[in-house]
Amino acid sequence: MSKKLKTETLLQHFAEDRSKNNGAVVPPIYQNSLFTFASWEDIDAAFDDRLNSFIYTRGKNPTVQIVEEKLAELAGGEKAQLFPSGMGAISAAIFSCLKSGDHVIAIKNIYGPANNFLNSYLKPKFGIDITYVSGDDPKQFEQEIRENTSLIYLESPSSVVFSLQDIKAVADLAKANGIKTIIDNTWATPLYQKPLAMGVDLEVHSCSKYIGGHSDIVAGVVIGNAELIDSISTHEMEWIGAKMAPMEAWLILRSLRTLTLRMERHQSNALKVASFLTNHSEVIKINYPGLPSFKQQELAQKQMTGYSGLMSFELRTKNLDQIKLFVNSLKLFSIGVSWGGHESLIYAPAISYLKELSPEQFEGMGISLGDMRISVGLENVDDLIEDLNQSLSLINS
Ligand SMILES: *Cc1c(COP(=O)(O)O)cnc(C)c1O
Protein backbone atom coordinates (compact mmCIF):
# COMPACT_ATOMS: atom_id res chain seq x y z
CA MET A 1 0.00 0.00 0.00
CA SER A 2 1.55 3.28 -1.08
CA LYS A 3 -0.63 5.82 0.73
CA LYS A 4 0.35 6.33 4.38
CA LEU A 5 -2.21 4.58 6.55
CA LYS A 6 -3.46 6.24 9.72
CA THR A 7 -2.40 4.51 12.93
CA GLU A 8 -5.56 2.50 13.69
CA THR A 9 -5.69 1.26 10.11
CA LEU A 10 -2.03 0.36 9.80
CA LEU A 11 -2.29 -1.74 12.95
CA GLN A 12 -4.95 -3.87 11.25
CA HIS A 13 -3.60 -3.99 7.69
CA PHE A 14 -0.01 -2.89 7.17
CA ALA A 15 2.50 -5.58 6.08
CA GLU A 16 -0.21 -8.22 5.81
CA ASP A 17 -1.18 -9.94 2.55
CA ARG A 18 -4.02 -12.34 3.32
CA SER A 19 -4.09 -13.69 -0.23
CA LYS A 20 -0.75 -15.36 0.50
CA ASN A 21 -2.30 -17.34 3.37
CA ASN A 22 -5.52 -18.72 1.84
CA GLY A 23 -7.34 -15.60 3.01
CA ALA A 24 -6.70 -16.42 6.68
CA VAL A 25 -7.58 -13.27 8.62
CA VAL A 26 -4.75 -13.98 11.07
CA PRO A 27 -1.38 -14.89 9.57
CA PRO A 28 0.00 -18.32 10.47
CA ILE A 29 2.75 -18.92 12.98
CA TYR A 30 5.68 -20.07 10.84
CA GLN A 31 6.94 -22.51 13.46
CA ASN A 32 9.91 -23.77 11.44
CA SER A 33 13.65 -23.44 11.99
CA LEU A 34 14.72 -23.58 8.33
CA PHE A 35 13.47 -23.02 4.80
CA THR A 36 14.20 -25.39 1.91
CA PHE A 37 15.07 -24.54 -1.68
CA ALA A 38 14.35 -26.18 -5.03
CA SER A 39 17.92 -26.02 -6.28
CA TRP A 40 21.56 -25.19 -5.68
CA GLU A 41 21.01 -21.98 -7.65
CA ASP A 42 18.05 -20.89 -5.51
CA ILE A 43 19.81 -21.27 -2.16
CA ASP A 44 22.93 -19.71 -3.65
CA ALA A 45 20.89 -16.65 -4.68
CA ALA A 46 19.31 -16.48 -1.22
CA PHE A 47 22.75 -16.31 0.41
CA ASP A 48 23.60 -13.42 -1.89
CA ASP A 49 20.57 -11.52 -0.55
CA ARG A 50 20.53 -12.67 3.07
CA LEU A 51 18.64 -9.71 4.50
CA ASN A 52 15.65 -10.33 2.23
CA SER A 53 15.67 -14.13 2.14
CA PHE A 54 14.12 -16.75 4.41
CA ILE A 55 16.94 -19.23 5.06
CA TYR A 56 17.02 -19.92 8.80
CA THR A 57 14.71 -18.57 11.52
CA ARG A 58 17.56 -17.11 13.60
CA GLY A 59 18.00 -14.68 10.74
CA LYS A 60 14.54 -14.13 9.32
CA ASN A 61 11.06 -15.61 9.78
CA PRO A 62 7.82 -14.56 8.03
CA THR A 63 5.69 -14.23 11.20
CA VAL A 64 8.37 -12.18 12.92
CA GLN A 65 8.84 -10.06 9.80
CA ILE A 66 5.20 -8.93 9.68
CA VAL A 67 5.45 -7.60 13.22
CA GLU A 68 8.80 -5.91 12.55
CA GLU A 69 7.40 -4.12 9.50
CA LYS A 70 4.32 -3.02 11.40
CA LEU A 71 6.29 -1.70 14.38
CA ALA A 72 8.75 0.15 12.13
CA GLU A 73 5.89 1.85 10.27
CA LEU A 74 4.13 2.69 13.54
CA ALA A 75 7.25 4.37 14.94
CA GLY A 76 8.07 6.15 11.69
CA GLY A 77 11.28 4.16 11.24
CA GLU A 78 12.57 2.33 8.18
CA LYS A 79 13.18 -0.99 9.88
CA ALA A 80 12.75 -2.82 13.17
CA GLN A 81 14.43 -5.82 14.76
CA LEU A 82 12.49 -7.80 17.35
CA PHE A 83 14.20 -9.45 20.34
CA PRO A 84 13.08 -12.03 22.89
CA SER A 85 13.16 -9.37 25.64
CA GLY A 86 13.46 -5.64 26.10
CA MET A 87 16.92 -6.17 27.59
CA GLY A 88 17.90 -8.17 24.49
CA ALA A 89 16.95 -5.14 22.40
CA ILE A 90 18.69 -2.68 24.72
CA SER A 91 21.96 -4.59 25.01
CA ALA A 92 22.13 -5.18 21.23
CA ALA A 93 21.43 -1.49 20.52
CA ILE A 94 24.09 -0.37 23.00
CA PHE A 95 26.66 -2.90 21.70
CA SER A 96 26.03 -1.64 18.16
CA CYS A 97 27.09 1.90 19.13
CA LEU A 98 30.21 1.14 21.18
CA LYS A 99 33.73 -0.17 20.98
CA SER A 100 36.04 -0.68 23.95
CA GLY A 101 37.32 2.53 25.50
CA ASP A 102 34.32 4.64 24.44
CA HIS A 103 32.42 7.07 26.64
CA VAL A 104 28.65 7.06 27.24
CA ILE A 105 26.42 9.78 28.68
CA ALA A 106 23.32 8.26 30.28
CA ILE A 107 20.35 9.40 32.32
CA LYS A 108 20.59 8.77 36.05
CA ASN A 109 17.18 7.10 36.30
CA ILE A 110 17.32 4.61 33.43
CA TYR A 111 15.81 1.15 33.80
CA GLY A 112 17.89 -0.74 36.44
CA PRO A 113 19.16 -3.68 34.34
CA ALA A 114 20.11 -1.31 31.48
CA ASN A 115 22.16 0.63 33.98
CA ASN A 116 23.73 -2.58 35.31
CA PHE A 117 24.62 -3.61 31.75
CA LEU A 118 26.50 -0.32 31.26
CA ASN A 119 28.00 0.06 34.69
CA SER A 120 28.60 -3.49 35.98
CA TYR A 121 29.35 -5.19 32.66
CA LEU A 122 30.55 -2.90 29.84
CA LYS A 123 32.54 -0.66 32.17
CA PRO A 124 34.72 -3.32 33.88
CA LYS A 125 34.93 -5.70 30.89
CA PHE A 126 35.37 -3.28 27.99
CA GLY A 127 36.62 -0.09 29.65
CA ILE A 128 33.49 1.88 28.75
CA ASP A 129 33.33 5.14 30.72
CA ILE A 130 29.90 6.36 31.79
CA THR A 131 28.77 9.79 32.92
CA TYR A 132 25.32 10.18 34.45
CA VAL A 133 23.21 13.32 34.18
CA SER A 134 19.71 14.02 35.48
CA GLY A 135 18.86 15.04 31.92
CA ASP A 136 16.46 17.88 32.81
CA ASP A 137 18.59 20.39 30.89
CA PRO A 138 20.24 19.68 27.49
CA LYS A 139 23.26 21.73 28.66
CA GLN A 140 24.15 18.91 31.06
CA PHE A 141 24.85 16.68 28.07
CA GLU A 142 26.87 19.34 26.27
CA GLN A 143 29.12 19.82 29.29
CA GLU A 144 29.94 16.11 29.48
CA ILE A 145 30.85 15.47 25.82
CA ARG A 146 34.38 14.18 25.40
CA GLU A 147 36.57 13.23 22.46
CA ASN A 148 35.57 9.55 22.84
CA THR A 149 31.84 10.03 23.58
CA SER A 150 30.05 7.74 21.16
CA LEU A 151 26.61 7.31 22.73
CA ILE A 152 23.94 9.28 24.58
CA TYR A 153 21.39 6.97 26.22
CA LEU A 154 17.98 8.45 27.04
CA GLU A 155 14.82 7.25 28.73
CA SER A 156 11.98 9.77 28.67
CA PRO A 157 9.94 9.61 30.85
CA SER A 158 12.55 7.88 33.01
CA SER A 159 11.98 4.98 35.41
CA VAL A 160 10.55 5.59 38.91
CA VAL A 161 10.68 9.43 38.84
CA PHE A 162 9.29 9.95 35.28
CA SER A 163 11.46 12.96 34.47
CA LEU A 164 11.73 14.06 30.83
CA GLN A 165 14.59 14.99 28.55
CA ASP A 166 14.20 17.49 25.70
CA ILE A 167 14.59 14.80 23.04
CA LYS A 168 14.99 17.04 20.00
CA ALA A 169 17.52 19.32 21.69
CA VAL A 170 19.65 16.35 22.84
CA ALA A 171 19.39 14.61 19.44
CA ASP A 172 20.49 17.83 17.65
CA LEU A 173 23.42 18.21 20.02
CA ALA A 174 24.45 14.57 19.51
CA LYS A 175 24.23 14.83 15.71
CA ALA A 176 26.36 17.99 15.68
CA ASN A 177 29.02 16.05 17.60
CA GLY A 178 28.87 12.76 15.69
CA ILE A 179 27.38 10.91 18.68
CA LYS A 180 24.73 8.19 18.41
CA THR A 181 21.53 8.40 20.46
CA ILE A 182 19.34 5.61 21.85
CA ILE A 183 16.07 6.21 23.66
CA ASP A 184 14.06 3.75 25.72
CA ASN A 185 10.55 4.74 24.61
CA THR A 186 8.68 2.01 26.50
CA TRP A 187 6.62 4.34 28.72
CA ALA A 188 5.13 6.49 25.96
CA THR A 189 4.79 3.66 23.40
CA PRO A 190 5.29 4.33 19.66
CA LEU A 191 1.82 5.92 19.69
CA TYR A 192 2.46 8.83 22.01
CA GLN A 193 6.09 9.75 21.35
CA LYS A 194 8.01 9.67 18.05
CA PRO A 195 11.71 10.04 18.93
CA LEU A 196 12.96 9.03 15.45
CA ALA A 197 11.20 12.06 13.95
CA MET A 198 12.99 14.18 16.57
CA GLY A 199 16.37 12.93 15.33
CA VAL A 200 17.11 10.03 17.68
CA ASP A 201 19.04 7.18 15.98
CA LEU A 202 17.57 4.13 17.72
CA GLU A 203 14.36 3.66 19.64
CA VAL A 204 14.02 0.64 21.94
CA HIS A 205 10.95 -0.80 23.64
CA SER A 206 10.20 -3.54 26.05
CA CYS A 207 7.24 -5.16 24.27
CA SER A 208 6.56 -6.94 27.57
CA LYS A 209 4.76 -3.74 28.65
CA TYR A 210 2.06 -1.90 26.63
CA ILE A 211 2.95 -3.28 23.19
CA GLY A 212 2.29 -6.79 24.53
CA GLY A 213 -0.31 -5.48 26.95
CA HIS A 214 -1.70 -8.82 28.15
CA SER A 215 1.06 -9.80 30.60
CA ASP A 216 1.67 -13.00 28.64
CA ILE A 217 4.90 -12.27 26.73
CA VAL A 218 8.45 -11.02 27.30
CA ALA A 219 9.79 -9.28 24.18
CA GLY A 220 11.65 -6.24 22.85
CA VAL A 221 12.28 -4.23 19.71
CA VAL A 222 14.83 -1.81 18.23
CA ILE A 223 13.65 0.61 15.52
CA GLY A 224 15.69 2.97 13.33
CA ASN A 225 16.94 3.58 9.82
CA ALA A 226 17.70 0.65 7.49
CA GLU A 227 21.47 0.99 7.76
CA LEU A 228 21.58 0.80 11.56
CA ILE A 229 18.94 -1.93 11.86
CA ASP A 230 20.48 -4.07 9.09
CA SER A 231 23.78 -3.85 10.93
CA ILE A 232 22.16 -4.93 14.23
CA SER A 233 20.29 -7.74 12.43
CA THR A 234 23.44 -9.17 10.84
CA HIS A 235 25.79 -8.62 13.80
CA GLU A 236 24.43 -8.28 17.36
CA MET A 237 21.17 -10.13 16.74
CA GLU A 238 22.48 -13.03 14.65
CA TRP A 239 25.72 -13.56 16.54
CA ILE A 240 24.51 -13.12 20.08
CA GLY A 241 21.53 -15.09 18.87
CA ALA A 242 18.79 -13.24 20.71
CA LYS A 243 16.10 -14.07 18.17
CA MET A 244 12.40 -13.47 18.69
CA ALA A 245 10.40 -16.69 18.46
CA PRO A 246 7.55 -16.88 15.89
CA MET A 247 4.93 -17.63 18.55
CA GLU A 248 5.87 -14.56 20.58
CA ALA A 249 5.79 -12.37 17.47
CA TRP A 250 2.34 -13.71 16.66
CA LEU A 251 1.15 -12.75 20.16
CA ILE A 252 2.52 -9.23 19.67
CA LEU A 253 0.59 -8.98 16.41
CA ARG A 254 -2.55 -9.97 18.33
CA SER A 255 -1.76 -7.24 20.86
CA LEU A 256 -1.16 -4.53 18.25
CA ARG A 257 -4.74 -4.88 17.00
CA THR A 258 -5.98 -3.16 20.18
CA LEU A 259 -3.01 -0.95 21.06
CA THR A 260 -4.77 2.36 20.37
CA LEU A 261 -7.90 1.32 22.27
CA ARG A 262 -5.94 0.01 25.24
CA MET A 263 -3.74 3.10 25.45
CA GLU A 264 -6.73 5.45 25.36
CA ARG A 265 -8.22 3.61 28.33
CA HIS A 266 -4.92 3.36 30.25
CA GLN A 267 -4.52 7.09 29.77
CA SER A 268 -8.03 8.15 30.80
CA ASN A 269 -8.00 5.79 33.81
CA ALA A 270 -4.55 7.02 34.87
CA LEU A 271 -5.54 10.68 34.65
CA LYS A 272 -8.52 10.08 36.92
CA VAL A 273 -6.45 8.03 39.39
CA ALA A 274 -3.73 10.70 39.40
CA SER A 275 -6.26 13.46 40.07
CA PHE A 276 -7.73 11.44 42.92
CA LEU A 277 -4.28 10.90 44.46
CA THR A 278 -3.35 14.58 44.06
CA ASN A 279 -6.25 15.54 46.28
CA HIS A 280 -5.69 12.90 48.97
CA SER A 281 -4.27 13.99 52.33
CA GLU A 282 -2.18 10.80 52.78
CA VAL A 283 -0.33 11.46 49.48
CA ILE A 284 2.35 14.17 49.44
CA LYS A 285 3.77 13.88 45.94
CA ILE A 286 2.76 12.45 42.59
CA ASN A 287 4.90 11.87 39.50
CA TYR A 288 2.71 11.60 36.41
CA PRO A 289 3.61 13.49 33.21
CA GLY A 290 -0.09 13.68 32.24
CA LEU A 291 -1.03 15.91 35.19
CA PRO A 292 -1.30 19.68 34.56
CA SER A 293 0.76 20.17 37.76
CA PHE A 294 3.64 17.95 36.50
CA LYS A 295 6.91 19.90 36.76
CA GLN A 296 7.82 19.45 33.07
CA GLN A 297 4.28 19.60 31.66
CA GLU A 298 5.27 22.13 28.97
CA LEU A 299 7.99 19.82 27.63
CA ALA A 300 5.60 16.86 27.95
CA GLN A 301 3.08 18.62 25.71
CA LYS A 302 5.79 19.58 23.25
CA GLN A 303 7.08 16.06 22.65
CA MET A 304 4.30 13.64 23.63
CA THR A 305 0.80 13.34 22.22
CA GLY A 306 -0.54 11.21 25.06
CA TYR A 307 0.29 9.55 28.36
CA SER A 308 0.29 5.98 29.54
CA GLY A 309 -0.81 4.47 32.84
CA LEU A 310 2.38 4.17 34.90
CA MET A 311 3.05 6.66 37.70
CA SER A 312 4.52 6.95 41.16
CA PHE A 313 3.39 8.71 44.31
CA GLU A 314 4.70 9.21 47.80
CA LEU A 315 2.76 8.37 50.92
CA ARG A 316 2.86 10.89 53.76
CA THR A 317 3.62 8.20 56.32
CA LYS A 318 7.17 6.91 56.68
CA ASN A 319 6.13 4.20 59.12
CA LEU A 320 6.99 0.88 57.48
CA ASP A 321 4.12 -0.99 59.18
CA GLN A 322 1.62 1.58 57.92
CA ILE A 323 3.12 1.47 54.43
CA LYS A 324 2.89 -2.33 54.37
CA LEU A 325 -0.68 -2.14 55.63
CA PHE A 326 -1.59 0.15 52.70
CA VAL A 327 0.04 -2.13 50.08
CA ASN A 328 -1.30 -5.36 51.56
CA SER A 329 -4.86 -4.04 51.88
CA LEU A 330 -5.30 -3.27 48.19
CA LYS A 331 -7.67 -5.71 46.53
CA LEU A 332 -7.54 -4.79 42.83
CA PHE A 333 -3.95 -3.56 42.56
CA SER A 334 -1.85 -6.73 42.69
CA ILE A 335 1.68 -6.64 44.06
CA GLY A 336 4.22 -7.35 41.34
CA VAL A 337 7.00 -6.13 39.07
CA SER A 338 6.54 -5.09 35.42
CA TRP A 339 3.66 -2.94 34.13
CA GLY A 340 1.68 -2.06 31.03
CA GLY A 341 -0.65 -5.07 31.13
CA HIS A 342 -4.43 -5.21 31.38
CA GLU A 343 -4.28 -5.53 35.16
CA SER A 344 -3.48 -2.88 37.76
CA LEU A 345 -0.28 -3.39 39.73
CA ILE A 346 1.59 -1.82 42.62
CA TYR A 347 5.26 -2.00 43.46
CA ALA A 348 7.28 -0.18 46.12
CA PRO A 349 10.95 0.51 45.23
CA ALA A 350 11.71 0.02 48.95
CA ILE A 351 11.03 -3.72 48.55
CA SER A 352 14.19 -3.96 46.40
CA TYR A 353 16.26 -1.27 48.11
CA LEU A 354 15.73 -2.45 51.68
CA LYS A 355 17.60 -5.65 50.77
CA GLU A 356 20.83 -3.70 50.33
CA LEU A 357 20.44 -0.34 52.02
CA SER A 358 19.08 1.18 55.22
CA PRO A 359 16.02 3.48 54.90
CA GLU A 360 18.33 6.46 55.64
CA GLN A 361 20.74 5.43 52.86
CA PHE A 362 18.16 5.13 50.15
CA GLU A 363 16.30 8.26 51.24
CA GLY A 364 19.68 9.90 50.57
CA MET A 365 19.39 8.69 46.95
CA GLY A 366 16.13 10.59 46.57
CA ILE A 367 13.93 7.52 46.94
CA SER A 368 11.49 7.43 49.80
CA LEU A 369 10.21 4.55 51.91
CA GLY A 370 6.74 5.80 51.00
CA ASP A 371 7.27 5.77 47.20
CA MET A 372 4.69 3.65 45.39
CA ARG A 373 4.69 2.82 41.69
CA ILE A 374 1.35 1.90 40.20
CA SER A 375 0.42 0.63 36.76
CA VAL A 376 -3.17 1.63 36.09
CA GLY A 377 -4.88 -1.16 34.18
CA LEU A 378 -8.04 -1.51 32.15
CA GLU A 379 -10.47 -2.13 35.02
CA ASN A 380 -13.34 0.27 35.70
CA VAL A 381 -11.67 3.39 37.06
CA ASP A 382 -14.24 3.96 39.81
CA ASP A 383 -13.41 0.52 41.21
CA LEU A 384 -9.69 1.33 41.12
CA ILE A 385 -10.16 4.65 42.91
CA GLU A 386 -12.39 3.02 45.52
CA ASP A 387 -9.71 0.38 46.11
CA LEU A 388 -6.98 3.01 46.62
CA ASN A 389 -9.31 5.04 48.81
CA GLN A 390 -10.23 2.18 51.16
CA SER A 391 -6.56 1.24 51.55
CA LEU A 392 -5.41 4.84 52.11
CA SER A 393 -8.12 5.29 54.73
CA LEU A 394 -6.52 2.53 56.83
CA ILE A 395 -3.31 4.54 57.24
CA ASN A 396 -3.05 5.99 60.71
CA SER A 397 -0.41 8.69 60.32
C1 LIG B 1 10.73 -3.69 31.58
C2 LIG B 1 11.57 -2.63 31.01
C3 LIG B 1 12.66 -2.93 30.20
C4 LIG B 1 13.15 -4.35 29.98
O1 LIG B 1 12.29 -5.09 29.24
P1 LIG B 1 12.20 -6.71 29.36
O2 LIG B 1 11.24 -7.05 28.30
O3 LIG B 1 11.71 -6.99 30.75
O4 LIG B 1 13.57 -7.24 29.13
C5 LIG B 1 13.35 -1.88 29.62
N1 LIG B 1 13.01 -0.61 29.84
C6 LIG B 1 11.98 -0.27 30.63
C7 LIG B 1 11.67 1.17 30.84
C8 LIG B 1 11.25 -1.26 31.26
O5 LIG B 1 10.26 -0.93 32.09
The ligand as an SDF file (V2000), in Angstrom:
LIG
                    3D

 15 15  0  0  0  0  0  0  0  0999 V2000
   10.7270   -3.6910   31.5810 C   0  0  0  0  0  0  0  0  0  0  0  0
   11.5750   -2.6250   31.0140 C   0  0  0  0  0  0  0  0  0  0  0  0
   12.6610   -2.9290   30.2010 C   0  0  0  0  0  0  0  0  0  0  0  0
   13.1480   -4.3480   29.9800 C   0  0  0  0  0  0  0  0  0  0  0  0
   12.2880   -5.0880   29.2440 O   0  0  0  0  0  0  0  0  0  0  0  0
   12.2040   -6.7150   29.3630 P   0  0  0  0  0  0  0  0  0  0  0  0
   11.2430   -7.0490   28.2980 O   0  0  0  0  0  0  0  0  0  0  0  0
   11.7070   -6.9900   30.7490 O   0  0  0  0  0  0  0  0  0  0  0  0
   13.5680   -7.2440   29.1340 O   0  0  0  0  0  0  0  0  0  0  0  0
   13.3500   -1.8850   29.6170 C   0  0  0  0  0  0  0  0  0  0  0  0
   13.0090   -0.6080   29.8400 N   0  0  0  0  0  0  0  0  0  0  0  0
   11.9800   -0.2730   30.6330 C   0  0  0  0  0  0  0  0  0  0  0  0
   11.6680    1.1650   30.8380 C   0  0  0  0  0  0  0  0  0  0  0  0
   11.2480   -1.2630   31.2620 C   0  0  0  0  0  0  0  0  0  0  0  0
   10.2580   -0.9300   32.0940 O   0  0  0  0  0  0  0  0  0  0  0  0
  1  2  1  0
  2  3  1  0
  2 14  2  0
  3  4  1  0
  3 10  2  0
  4  5  1  0
  5  6  1  0
  6  7  2  0
  6  8  1  0
  6  9  1  0
 10 11  1  0
 11 12  2  0
 12 13  1  0
 12 14  1  0
 14 15  1  0
M  END
$$$$
